[in-house]
Amino acid sequence: MSDRRLQVFHTVAGVLSFTRAAEMLHMTQPAVTHQIRQLEEEFNARLFDRCNNKISLTAAGEQVLTYATRIIALYDDMQESVKALTGDRTGLVTLGASTTIAEYMLPGLLGDFRQRFPDVQIRLRVANTDAVVTMVGDNSIDLGVVEGEVDNQLLKVERCQQDELQVIVPPHHPLSQQTRVSPLELTEYPFIYREDGSGTRSVIERYFNAHGVDESALNRPFELGSTEAIKGAVQAGVGVTIVSRATLSKELALGHLVALPLDPPLLRSFYFVRQRQKFRTHLMDELFQFARTYFDQTDGPAAG
């Protein structure tokens, strides 16, 4: 837009933080503050109340926000209408994904998408499920793909694929010769957890609770923040764990790990997460439809 000040104001009003807005806009905080002051001088009205390092919109700020939202949406709509008319497929979309999905499932999708739309830039941000949902909520990313259930009525959540989680042990572990493992059997061995906030961890915790396993009965030597670190610890004989079957192709092929289905099986869904009200560009729609088709074609637990 020609009036950068309106964009800056809209971002600050959305997150109610000059620091956070500066990060999102790739500006310095003094530059953001300067833009807001210029806008306040033009309107001859204070747009934000500042108290105890917190900001809130004034009555004038609320009014400006109403119009700014409409103006920015109309401007974006105009740009997208022209792009659709001319067949332009350029620009930037930002995708967020939880760790398991980003590391093991998205490379193929993003490669195929780039082949089809070579002029589109895709920015990928990797974090655990809670962080990705937060980024969707504050408009830092256009689309999230997460491995944990999302309980947020302000966001649009849609299932995209089913995944099976299985127990992994070293080849010579006492459980390695079994065909299935019950959740109760896992209390007999050190169990390695993912970090708090991980979608995989929340799924495992719900599974244990649903099948009568008291988590306090688990021997938990430590928690690790990535699937690769956990698989390495299991290979080293530190303990056992539960991970997505989709993450194990290399280790199973090399014979470094043994994967065992749980009894009863542990299945979960991956989800798309989007803003309900956010203006959607043609590029965002292209990426979402492409991702949904891609996951539909590869749906279902991996074969054992």
TAWOFEN-V825203 format. One record per pair of residues at least 4 apart in sequence whose ideal C-beta (glycine too) atoms are under 8 Angstrom apart, sorted by the first residue. I is the first residue (numbers start at 1). J is the second residue. Records with the same first field share a line. If there is no record, write none. Layout:
I = J  J
This chain:
1 = 6  7  72  75
3 = 7
4 = 8  35
5 = 9  35  36  38  39  42
6 = 10  39  68  71  72
7 = 11  25  72
8 = 12  21  25  27  32  35  36  39
9 = 13  35  36  39  47  64  65  68
10 = 14  65  68  69  72
11 = 15  21  24  25
12 = 16  17  18  21  32  36  48  55
13 = 57  61  65  68
14 = 21  138  139
15 = 20  21  24  138
16 = 54  55  56  57
17 = 21  55
18 = 22  29  32  33  36  55
19 = 23  29
20 = 24  138
21 = 25  32
22 = 27  28  29  31  32
24 = 138  139  140
25 = 32
27 = 31  32
28 = 32
29 = 33
30 = 34
31 = 35
32 = 36
33 = 37
34 = 38
35 = 39
36 = 40  47  48
37 = 41
38 = 42
39 = 43  47  64
40 = 44  45  46  47
43 = 47  60  64
45 = 58  60
46 = 58  60  61
47 = 57  58  60  61  64
48 = 55  56  57  58  61
49 = 55  56  57  58
50 = 54  55
51 = 55  56
57 = 61  62  65
58 = 62
59 = 63
60 = 64
61 = 65
62 = 66
63 = 67
64 = 68
65 = 69
66 = 70
67 = 71
68 = 72
69 = 73
70 = 74
71 = 75
72 = 76  279
73 = 77  279
74 = 78
75 = 79
76 = 80  279  281
77 = 81  279
78 = 82
79 = 83
80 = 84  281  282
81 = 85
82 = 86  88
83 = 87  88  89  90  91  282
84 = 88  282
89 = 117  119  120  282  283  286
90 = 119  120
91 = 120  121  281  283
92 = 120  121  122  123  283
93 = 120  121  122  123  142  143  281  283  284  287
94 = 122  123  124  125  140  141  142  143
95 = 106  110  122  123  124  125  141  142  143  144  145  287
96 = 124  125  126  127  132  135  136  140  141  143  144  145
97 = 101  102  106  124  125  126  132  144  145  146
98 = 102  126  127  128  129  132  145  146  147  148  198  199
99 = 103  126  127  128  198  226  227
100 = 104  105  147  199  200  227  243  244  246  247
101 = 105  106  145  146  147  270
102 = 106  124  126
103 = 126  227  228  247
104 = 227  244  246  247
105 = 109  161  246  270
106 = 110  124  145
107 = 111
108 = 112  294
109 = 113  290  291  294  295
110 = 114  122  124
111 = 115
112 = 116  290  294
113 = 117  120  122  287  290  291
114 = 118  120  122
116 = 290
117 = 286
120 = 283  286  287
122 = 287
125 = 132  135  140  141
127 = 131  132  135
128 = 132  195  197  198  199
129 = 133  146  147  148  150  197  198  199  202
130 = 134  148  197
131 = 135  197
132 = 136  141  144  145  146  273
133 = 137  144  146  150  152  155  273
134 = 138
135 = 140  141  144
136 = 140  141  143  144  155  273  274  275
137 = 152  154  155  275
139 = 275  278
142 = 274  278  281  284  287
143 = 272  273  274  284  287  288  291
144 = 272  273  274
145 = 160  270  271  272  273  291
146 = 150  199  270  271  273
147 = 163  199  200  203  244  268  270  271
148 = 198  199  200  202  203  271
149 = 202  269  271
150 = 155  157  271  273
152 = 157
154 = 275  276
155 = 273  274  275  276
156 = 272  273  274  275  276
157 = 271  272  273
158 = 271  272  274  292
159 = 269  270  271  272
160 = 269  270  271  272  291  292  295
161 = 269  270  295  298  299
162 = 267  268  269  270  299  300  301
163 = 244  245  246  267  268  269  270  301
164 = 244  245  261  265  266  267  268  301  302
165 = 200  203  204  207  242  243  244  245  262  266  267  268
166 = 242  243  245  248  259  260  261  262  266  304
167 = 175  181  186  240  241  242  259  260  261  262
168 = 231  234  240  241  242  243  248  251  257  258  259  260
169 = 173  175  176  234  240  257  258  260
170 = 176  234  235  237  256  257  258
171 = 176  255  256  257  258
172 = 176
173 = 237  240  258
175 = 181  185  189  240  258  260
176 = 258  260
178 = 260
179 = 260  261
180 = 260  261  262  263
181 = 185  186  260  261  262  263
182 = 186  211  262  263
183 = 207  208  211  212  213  262
184 = 211  212  213
186 = 191  213  218  240  242
187 = 191  213  217  218  219
189 = 219  239  240
190 = 219  220  221  238  239  240
191 = 218  219  220  239  240  241
192 = 220  221  222  223  224  230  233  234  238  239  240  241
193 = 201  204  220  223  224  241
194 = 198  200  201  204  223  224  225  227  230
195 = 201  223  224  225
196 = 201  223
197 = 201
198 = 202
199 = 203
200 = 204  227  242  243  244
201 = 205
202 = 206
203 = 207  266  268
204 = 208  242  266
205 = 209  215
206 = 210
207 = 211  242  262  266
208 = 213  214  215  218
209 = 213  215
211 = 264
213 = 217  218
219 = 239
221 = 238  239
224 = 229  230  233
225 = 229
226 = 230
227 = 231  243  244  247
228 = 232
229 = 233
230 = 234  241  243
231 = 235  243  247  248  251  257
232 = 236
233 = 238  239  241
234 = 238  239  240  241  257
235 = 251  256  257
242 = 262  266
243 = 247  248
244 = 248
245 = 259  301  302  304
246 = 302
248 = 252  257  259
249 = 253
250 = 254
251 = 256  257
252 = 256  257  258  259
259 = 304
261 = 265  304
262 = 266
267 = 301
270 = 295
272 = 288  291  292
274 = 278  288
280 = 284  285
281 = 285
282 = 286
283 = 287
284 = 288
285 = 289
286 = 290
287 = 291
288 = 292
289 = 293
290 = 294
291 = 295
292 = 296
293 = 297
294 = 298
295 = 299
